[in-house]
Amino acid sequence: MFSRLGLRSRMAVSYVIVSASAVVLVEAVLLALFLPRIRSADDSLREARQRAAAADARNLQSKVATLALETASATGTSASLASSARPGLSDRAMLAFAAKHGFNEDTLGSPGQPPSNAVKALATLDGHVVAVVGMDAADVPAAAFDPRIGNGMTTVDGQSVGWASHPVEIVDRSPAGRRTIGIAYRQLSRPGSVAPGASEKATGTGQIVHGFGSVLLPGLVILILLVPVGALFGLFSTGRLIRRIRLLSLGTARMAEGDLRSRIPVSGRDEVGRLEQSFNSMAERLESAVRRERAAAGAAARRAERSRITRELHDSISQDLFSASLLAGGLRKALPDGSQLRHQAESMETALERTMREMRAMLLELRPIKLEDSGLVAALTELCQAYEARLGISISTDLGELRLEPQIEHAVLRVVQEALGNAVRHGESEKIELSVNETGGQVVVMVRDEGRGFDPHLVAGRHGMGLELMRERVGELGGVFELVSAPARGTTVRVLLPGGTK
């Protein structure tokens, strides 16, 4: 699924994932660092709350004990008055009289209206409830019937309640003067109070949740904001990079279609910029290689055509000339000495011999020679030997040790071929001098014959001499072409080419 997205979308998603992972990692580190502190603070707070709850319980117990004492004293005073006024009343009757006179009055509330969180009851020593405020008589606990002074804490409907009981005493005419006739019971709870265990549990859980929330909430907010922000940042930040890569892709496609001149503008010094430079360098090398290949193919085609022409000239025209020369010679021998036709036959035979000589020179000029197999010196030696063997001329050579670039070697060979062919075909020279040496970083080629010579200005427009071809070949390589000739004084061709050693 992720691989189907474009590069720009994938990079945007990667930014979001990496950023979210960083936030989660930071949150995990913060939790690992602060969780012990949160728990320690929670424990300290719980202990403080427990101490506060214990202090509140003690204060509550002290207050409810005071209320029980006050209730017992007030009830005892009212019962003592009833006993004095009406001797012989039972304990229950005295407690009932006391309950009707001032029992509802309480220091914690308004007269006649005890506080809503206070409970009080009067009971006889045998457990009969005479009066109760704040609860049903049946709900008075068994602790209310204990004649001893007592107090403590209990739980009623999930609330923490303090209780206390105190004996009700009266003063009468009995020998002892004071006796206990009943029990006063009080309960008191704080408004909204809860049991200590539940309070501690809720407090601890709330503190931990609050601690986690204080650490996790900022990270959660960052994660929520990070998705659109990271996506937009990824899309905007990769726009230029994607455009550069798209240009590279288009350039590669154009080159694959055959456009070797395709180039990519270098837009930076980063990795993509170096890739653009490499692409341009590759394109230039490829174009140069194709150009060299085409040139080599053209040269091979020209060599093949020269070979074909050579075969055609040798197999057809040369044979025809040879046959015509034999016929002319036979005709000359068959005619009498004084015959006019004999003189014409001799002229025809001479012309045919001259034409055959030029044909042989032309064939040698067109002869393909492979420099790669033997080298320039060996190729020139072979060429000179072929002229001497086929045409019977003398060629003196002066060939030095040469190590030239391939294009220089090829130019030297073609210039020598053309110059030798011109000397034989047009100069009719029987002796030729050839020298090829390297001096002062230049290659000096000289071909001198002792033939008829000519005036270079008069033959500039003639065909077959190959002078312009030699000039163009030398000029393309930055060399110098010199021609010196005059009628009856022979011809000298001198060429200077840059050395360009291998």
Secondary structure, DSSP 8 states (H G I E B T S, - for coil): -GGGS-HHHHHHHHHHHHHHHHHHHHHHHHHHHHHHHHHHHHHHHHHHHHHHHHHHHHHHHHHHHHHHHHHHHHHHHHHHHHHHHSTT--HHHHHHHHHHSSSS--TTSBTTB--TTEEEEEEETTS-EEEEESS-GGG--GGGG--S-EEEEEEETTEEEEEEEEEEEEE-SSTTSEEEEEEEEEEEE-TT---HHHHHHHHHHHHHHHHHHHHHHHHHHHHHHHHHHHHHHHHHHTHHHHHHHHHHHHHHHHHHTT-TT-------SSHHHHHHHHHHHHHHHHHHHHHHHHHHHHHHHHHHHHHHHHHHIIIIIHHHHHHHHHHHHHHHHHS-TT-HHHHHHHHHHHHHHHHHHHHHHHHHHH----HHHH-HHHHHHHHHHHHHHHH--EEEEEE----B-HHHHHHHHHHHHHHHHHHHHTS--SEEEEEEEEETTEEEEEEEE-S----TTTSTT-SSS-HHHHHHHHHHTT-EEEEEE-TTS-EEEEEEEE--B-
